[in-house]
Amino acid sequence: MLGKIISFEGIEGTGKSTQIQKLKTFLDTKNIDSVTIREPGNTYIGERIRYLLQYDSNVHNMCAETELLLFEASRAQLVREVILPMIHKNTWVICDRFFDSSMAYQGTARQLSEKIVCQLNHFAAGSCVPDLTILLDIDVDLALQRLQQRKIQKDRIENESIEFFKHVRERYLRLAKEESRFFTVDATLPVETITEKICTHVQKRFDL
């Protein structure tokens, strides 16, 4: 039996990290082995790419095409080094972002060809498609207010404009309508209410 892949998507400031940990705790109560991973990252190559994409001050002029290819490179390594081995051991993989992010951020907000993004997603991810994608949705203005309240350094993408994130959010919402694997949750709800909705849906979806 293969493990499941559950991805979390949404613009910055939606609380993905919190809900990912709460879902892992829920799966623990069901005696389901699970791991949490993030994109880009979780491999040596992926973490080096993550730094380059997010924090390296010397890459302020990175073009959209380079950004996309770096995300895809990290994804390809993550799939083959981490995700595939885990699901073949019947371990569930909870992803903080996966290929839908490239459709929203690089395809729509960066205005790259969505056909090319889709092709590269397929090339990088291969047969790995999330069994469930949880979209945490929030108004962009509120999300950016949350980011302002964080006492951590913003990364290169978090410093993008309001319009950029509006395009990202709009694409996510369209993806949620197009793909039946999506489950959309209002990220303005109390944390525990969001957790309850997600865990209830996961329990019903996979008959736990």
N, C-alpha and C positions, 0 to 999 in steps of 0.2 A: 504494500500500500504506500502511495506517495503522500508526502506532506502537502500542506496547502500554502499558497502565497497570498497574503493580505497586504495590500499597499494602502498607505495613507497619503492623500493629496490635499492641496489647498495653498493659498497664498501665505506669505509670512504672517505670523501673529495669530494663527488660528488655534494654537494649542496642540499641534500634532504630537510633539514629544511626550506631553503629559498623557494623552490618550493611548499612545502606543504602549507605554509602560503599564497603564491600567488594563489594557487588553491582554498583555502578557501575564499579568497577575491573575486575570480571569481564566486564561487557558491553563495556568498552573493548577488552579482549583479543580480543573477537569482532567488533571493528570496527562495533559498534552504537552509534549516537548516542543519548545518554541525558542526562536532566537530573534533578536531585533537587529536590524541593519539600517544603514542610511546611505543615501545617494547624494553626491559621490562619496565613496569611502569604503571602509571595512576590509580593504586589502592594502598592502604596501603601496601598490601603484595608485589605487583609488584615493588614498589619503594624500599622496603627493599631488595628484590632480586637484583634489579638493582645496588644498592650500593655494595652488596656482589660480584656480577659478575664483576663490573668495577673498583671499587676504594678501596676496602678493602685490605690493604697491607698484611694482614695475610693469604690471600688465593692464594699466588703466585704458590702454588703447586696443584691447583685445577685440577683434572683429567677431560678428555673430557666428560666422561659419566656423571659426576656430573654437568658440565656446561650445557650439553644438558637438563638434567632433571630440572634444575633450570629455564632455558628459558621456558620449557614446562609448568612448574608450574605457572609461571607468566602469560603465555598465557592463560591457562585454567581459571584463575581468571579474567583476562581482558575480555575474551569473555563473561563470565557469569555475571560479575558485570557491565560492561560498554557497550560492543559492541551489544550484543543481545537486551538489553533494548533500546538502541538508535535506532537501525534499526527498531524495532517494533513500535517506535514513528515516523517513517518516517524521521528520521534524518540520514544524510549521515555521514559515519565515514571515516576519512582520517588517515591511519595508517603509521607511520614512522616505517617500517618493520613489517612483519608478518611471517607466517610459512616458506616462501621461504628462509628466512635468515638461518633457521636451516638446510635446505638442503645444502646450500652453505657453511656455516661456520662450522657446526658440522659434517654434513654428508661427505662433500668433504675435506675441509681444515683440519679438525680434524681426518679424515679417519675413521669415525664411519660407521656402516652399514646403507646405505641409506634406506633399507627396514625397519629397526627399527625406523629411524628418521621419515619416512613417517607414520608409524603406530602411533607413539607418536604424530605427528602433528595432525593426524585425531582424536586421543583420546582427545587432548587438545582443538582443535578448533571446534570439532563437525561439525555442519552444516555450520559454517562460512567459506566461501571461497570468496576471493575478486572477485568483479564483474569486476575489472580492476586492473592490477598491472603495475605500471610505473617503468621501470628500467632505472635509470640514469647511463650510462656507460662511463667509463673514463680509460685511460691508468694508470696502477698502479703507475708507477714512478711519473707521474704528480699529481696523487691523494695524494701521500705521501709528495710531495713538498708542496701542499696546507696545509696539516696537520702541517708541520713544521712551516708554516707562522702564524698559529693560536696562539694566546697568551693565551691558556688555557691548563690545565693539560691533557696529554694524558691518556686515560683509559687503562685497562689491554689488551684489544683486539687491540686497536690502536697501541700498542707497538709491535705487531707481525711483523714477517719478510716480506720482499717483496714477497718471494715465497708463503707464506701463502695467501697473498691477490691476488696473481696471480691465485691460485687455486680457491679462492672465485669468482673472476671475471669470470673465465672460466665456472664455474658451473652456474652462473647467465645467461650467454649467452646461454648455453645449455637449461636451463629452458625456456628462452624466445622463443627458437625454438620449444620446446615441448608443450608449453601451449599457446593457442590462446588468453588468457586474458591478455598477456603481450603486452606492448607498450614500445619500447626501444627508448631512446633519447640520443643523443651525449651530454654528460655533459661538453664538452669543448666549446660549443657554448656560445654566450653572454647570460646572465641571462634572459633578456627579450625575446630573441628568443626561449629559452627553455620553458618559460612560455607560449608563444603564441602557440607553438607546442602542449603542454600538454592541454591547455584549448580548443584549436580547436578540438583535438581528443576527449576530454571528451564531448564536445558539440555534436559532430557527433555520438559518441558511445551511448549516452543516449538520443539523440534527444531533446536537451534542447532548 
